[in-house]
C-alpha cells in the first residue's frame, strides 16, 4: 500500500477543518486501493471532497464500497462526494502528485449531465431535494452529499419524504442510497398508493396566476419540466397528466372527455378565472377544448398557448390499426434510444415493448424497476390519445390563439401557416416562431428560446 500526501493538506469545508491526508490514509488501507489522493474542489457554490484512486484489482460499485469503508472509520463530513478511478495519478516534473491536473469530479458536472425525473416519484423527490438543499436544478443521479448535504439537512430531507410519501425510511437509507434514482426505487417498492390526481405541481411556487399545460400524446407531463424551470420561480406551472397512466384506469377515447375531466382538476385549484392554458401537440387540442368549455361556463381565458399543435385533418398520416412498431418509433423519435422499425416489426407486441424497455434502460430513459405491465399501460395511453386526436373536430373559440410554432417543418410542410386554427377562432391567431422541430422544441437549446417567448405571453417580463 502507498500512502500519498503529507499531513499539511488541511482544508475547511462547511465549518469543519479536515486533514485530507487522514482520508487518504484510510482509503489506502482498503485491499483494492493502490494509491489515493483527496482534494477539495470548488465550483460556484458547490464545494466538495473528491477522491481519486488507482486500483490493484477491479471492484463493483466503487462509490458505495469506498463510502461504506470510510464511514466505518471517519466522521460523515470527511466522506468524499465522489470517487474516481484513474489508471495512474498525475505527477509533477519533481515526481509529486499534481493535484491541479486531476480531472473535475462528476458531482461538479451536474448541469452538463443533468437527468430529469422519469416518473411522479422521482419528480416529487426532486422537488423535495431542491427545497431542502436550496439548489436547482437537481438531477436524479446527483449525489446528496456532493450537493452539499450533511447530517442536519439529511434529517430534514427524510422528514419531508415521510410527510409526502407517508412512509418512514431510516436515516441510514440515505447514506446507502445517495441519489434520487436510488431512493425512488426503494419508495416504489414500499410506499402505499397515494390519492391519484391528473394535476401535477411541476413548479407550484410564485404569486402569478398558474399556467396549466396539458400532456402530449405520451400522457406524461415530465416533458414540461425544463420549460417550467426556464419560466422561473415566479410562474406557477401545473401539468395535466393523462388518465390511464395508473393501474385500473381506462384512458379517455375522446378529446372532449379528456377536457371535461381536466377542467374539473383545474377548477379544484383555481375556482375562478381568468385562466392560462396551453399544451404541446395533442395537449394543445385538449387545452383548446378546455378553453371552449370555460367560455361556455362564463369564465374568461387570458391565454391559450398551443405549442406546435396542428388541427387534425384528413391529409395527416394516420398509422393503421396494429402498427405498434411505427407508434413506438414515433414515440421515442427524439430520445437517445435507437429503434429499428424493421426489427420491431419482426417482433410480437409484447416482445416489442420488452425490447424498447431494455434499450431505454441502457440510456437511463426508464427506471430500472419499470416492468412490462407499466410499459403496456403507457403504450395503451399513447395509442388511445393518437386515435382521439385523429378524430377530434374543434369548436369555435371566442378569443385569440397564441401559436408557438416550430420553424422546422417535416412531413406536415403543406399545412397552412397557422396550422389550420384560423377558422376556429373569432380573434385570429398570433404566430410566434420558435427554433427546432416538433419533437426537439422541448429540448435544449431550443427550449430556452421557447420559454423566453412564453414569458412574454404570460407577461413575466
N, C-alpha and C positions, 0 to 999 in steps of 0.2 A: 504494500500500500504506500501511496505517496501523499505526504501532507504538503499542501501548497499554501503559500501565503505567510505573512508574518503577523504577529499579534498587534500590529499598529493599524489595521484596517478597521477602524471604529467609525460607525456612522450613526445618524439619528433618524429614526423613522417613526412618524406618528407619536412623538414624545418619548420613545424608547431609545436608549443607547444600546447599540448592538455591535458585538465583535463578529465581523464576517468570518474571521479565521476559526471561531468556535463552531460555526455552522459547517465550514469546510472540513474540520477535523471529524465531526460526526458523520458527514456524508462519506468521507474516505474510509470509514470503518465498515461500510456496507460491503458485503463479499463480492458484489459485481462491479463496484466502482474502482477504477484505476486512479483517476485524478479528478479533483473537484475544485471549482472556484466559484465564489458567490460575489455578486456585485449589486449595488443599488442603482436602479435605472429610474431616471426622472424624465417624464414627458408631460408637459402641461400640468394638469392637476392629478396625474396618475403616477405615483411613486410606488415602487415595489421591489422586493428582493427577487433576483433571478439567479438560478444555479445552472452551472454548465459542468457536464461530466463527460469523461471518456470511460468506456466500459470494458471490463475483462471478458464479458460474455453477454449475449442478448438477454433482455428482460421484458416481460409483458407488463403493460400498464405502468410504465415508468413513473409518471407523475404520482399516481395513487400509492405506489410502492414506496417511493422516496419520501412522500409526505407522511405516510404511516410510520416509517422508520424514524424520521426526525421527531415526530410528535411524541414518541415514547422517550425522547431524550432531551428535548428543548421546549421552551415555552412557545405558545402559539405565535407571538409576534416575531419569532425568529424562523418561522417556516417560510421558505421561498414560495412565491406565487407561481413560478414556472420552473421546469427542469428541462434543459435542452441537452441532447446528446451530440457531441462533436467527435469527429474522427481523431482530432488532436487539438490541443489548446494552442491558441496563437501566442507566439513568443516575440519578444523584442530582440534586436541585434545582440543584446547582452545575455540572452537566454532566460529572461524573466517573463512571467505571464504578462501578456499585453492586454490588459483589461479593456482598453479603449477599442481594441479590434474585435471584441466579442459581438456577435450579432444581436440585434434587437429581439427581445423575447416575444413570444406570441401574444402574451397578455397585453402588450402595448400596441398591438395591431388590430384592436377591436373594430375600428371604423372600416379598415380595409377588408377584414374578414367577417364583417357583421352578418349574422344569420338571424333571420326574422322568425318569430313563432310560427309553428305549423298547425296548431290547433288551439282550442279555447283554454286548455290547461296551461300551455306554455305562454299564451298571451297574458293570462291573469298573473302568472309568476313574474313575467317581465314587468308588468305594472307595479307589482309589489316591490321588486328589486329596485326599480327606478325611483320609487318614492322613498324607500328606506335609505338607499345609498346616495340619493340626490345626484344621480348621473344618468345621462341618456345620450344616445340610445344604448341599451344593453342588449346584447345578442344571447341566444340560447346556449352558446358554447363558451361564453365568457366566464372566467373563474371568479368566484365571490371574493376571495382574498386578494386576487390580483387587481380587483376593482377598488381596493381599499377597505374591504370588510374586515372586521375584527370581532372579538367575542361579544362586546356590548351590542354592536349592530346585529350580530347573529341572533341574539336573544329577541330583539325587536322583529327581525325578519321572520323567525319561526312563529312568533306570536301572531303576526299578520297572516301567515299561511294558515294557522289553526283557525283564526277568526273567519277567513273567507272560504276555506275548504271544509270546515267543520271536522277536521281530523288532526289529532295530535301526533306530531313527529318529534322524536327525541332530538335534542340539540346535536347529538353526535351524528345524526343523519347528514347534516350539512357538511361536516368535516370529511365524510367519506363520499359525498355527492356534491361537489362544489360548483356544478353548473345547473342552469335551469333545465337543460335537457335531461340530466340525470335525476333531478328532483321530480320532474314531470312524470318520468317513468314510474317512480315509486307511488306518486299520487294517483295515477291512473289505475293502479292495481288496488289501492287501499281506500280511496275516497268513496264515500257514499254518494249516489247520484243527487245532484242539486237541482232545484227547480229550473227547467229549461226556459230560455227566452230567446226570441229571434233578435232582440235588441242587444247589441254588443257595444259596450262603452270602450271604444278604441282610444279615445282621448277625452275623458269626461270633465277636465278642468277648464276654467275660463268663464268670463261673465257674458260673452257674446251669445246670441241665440244659437241653438245647436244646429249642426248640419247633419242631415240624415242621408246616408248613402246606401243604396240597395245593392245586394250581391250580383255579380255576373253569373253566367250560366253554371259555373262550377259550384255555386252555392255558398262558398266561403267568403268571408269579408276580410280575411287577413291580408289580402292583396292591397287593401287601403291603408295598411299600417304606415308605410312610407309617406303617403300623401298626408295623412293626419299629422305626422311628425313635422313635415315641412310647412304645414299651415301654422304651426306654433301652439304655444300653451294657452293662448287667449281664445282659441276657437274650439269649443266642444265638438267632438266628431263621433257620431254613432253609426255603426254598421247594422244593416238588417240582413241576417243570415237566413238561408233557406230552411223552411220547414221540411223535414225529411232527412236531415243530417244525422239525427239520433235514432237509436233503436226503437222500433214501434211506431215511428212516424211515417206517414204516407205523403209524399210530396204533392203539392198542388199542380194540377194539369193545365190550368188557365191563368193567364196574367191577371185577369180581373179578380180571381180568388186570392192570388198572392197579395194583390194590392189591398184588398179588404182586410186580410189578416195583419199585414204590416202596418196598416193605418191604425188599427187598434193599439199596436205596440207604440207607435209614435204618440198617439193621444195619451197613453198612460204616462209618458214622460213630459209631454208638452200639451196640456189640455187646450190651449188657445194659441192662435197664430199671431203674427204671420210665420209661415213655415219656410224652411230652406231645405230643398230636396235635390238629390242627384243620384246618378248611377252610371256605371260603366257597362257598355254592351247591353245585354239583357236587362241589367239593372236600370238602365235609362228608360226602357219600356215600362217597367214596373213603377218607377218614380213618376213618369208621365201620368200613369193611371191613378196613382195616389193623389197627385195634384188635382186631377179632374174630380176625384171623389171629395176632396177637401172643399173645392169650389161648390160642389153640389150641396155641401153641408153649410154653406155660407161663410166658410173660412177663407182667409187670404193666403196666397203663396207669394213670398217676396223673391224667391229664387228657385228656378227649375233648371238645373245644370245637367245636360246629357253629355256623357263622356264617350265620344265616338260611337254613338248609337244610331244605326240606320233604321228607317222604317222598314218592317218586313215587307217583302214583295215577291211576286211570283218569279222574278228574274234571279233571285238569290239561289245559290247552290244548296239543295237540301239533300242530306245523306239518306239513303234508303233504309228501310227497317232492317235491323240486324247488322248494320255496318258498324259494329262496335270498334273495330280496328281503326277506322278513319276518325271516329269520335275521340278515341284515346290519343291519336296523333295530334288532332286539333287541340285537345285539352291541354297538352303539355308542349305545345309548339314553341313556346318561348322559354322553357325551362332548360337546365343544363342536361337533363336526361335525354339520351339519344334513342329514338324508337324507329324501327324499320316497319313501314306499312306492310311491305311484302311478307316479312317474317311474322308479324302479328296475325295476318290473315290466314296463316297456316295453323294457327292455334285455336283451340276451343275458347269460348268466352272466359271460362274460369282460368285457363292457363294464360290467357292474355293478361288478366288482372294480376296474376301471380308474377308474371314476367315484369310488368310495369312496377309492381311493388318492389321487387328485388333491384331493378335498375334505379328506382327512386331512392332507395336506402343508400345506395353507393354514393350518391351526391348530396345526401342529407336532406332530401326533399320530403321524406316521410319519417316519422318517429320509428325507431327500431321495433317498437311493440305494436305497430299497426298490423291488423290481421285482414284476412280475405273478406270477412263479413263487413268490416268498416269500408273497405275499398268498394265492395258491391253497392253499399248504400250511396257512396259518393258518385259512383257511375250512374246509378239509377236517378239520382237528383239531376245530374248533368243531362242525361238523355231526355228526361221529362221536361226540363227547362228549355232545351233546344226546341223540342216539339211545341211547347207552349208559345215560344217566341215566333215560330213559323206561322202559327195560327192566329196571332194577335192582330186585331183591327182597331186602331186608335180612335178615340172620340175626338172632340174639338176642345182645345184648351183655351180659356179666355185669359191669355196673358202672353208674355214674351218668353221664348225659349232661348236659353244660352247653350250653344252647341260648341263644345271644346273638341275640335276635330283634328285627328292625326293627319299630318301632312303627307305621309307616305301611304298611298292607296294601293291596295293589292288587287284582288280579283273583282272588287266592287268599284273599280275605277269609273264605270259607266253610270254610277249613281249621281243624282242631282247634287249641286254644290251644298245644299242644305240637308243632304241625306234623306230627302223626302218629307221633311217636317213642315215645310211652309204651308201646306194646305190644311194642317191640323191645328193651327194657332191663329187667333184673331189679331195678334200684335206682332207677328213676324218672328224671325229667327236671327239672333246675333251670332255670327260665326267667328270663333276665335281659333286660329291655327296654332297647334302645339306640335313639337317635333316628335318623330318616331312613327311607328305604325300601330295598328290596332292592338297588337299583342304587347309590344315593349314600351308603350307610352307610360306604363305604370312602373317602369324600372329606371334606375339612374343611368345616364344623367337627364333623361327626358322628364322625369317626374319633378325635378326641381323647377323647370320652366312651367309645367302644368300647374304646380302649386302656386307659383307667382301669379299666374293668370287667374286662378280660382280665388286667390286672396283679394284681387280687385273686385270680383263678382260678390264676394262675401263682405266687401267694404272693410277689410282688415288693414288696408294701407291708409 
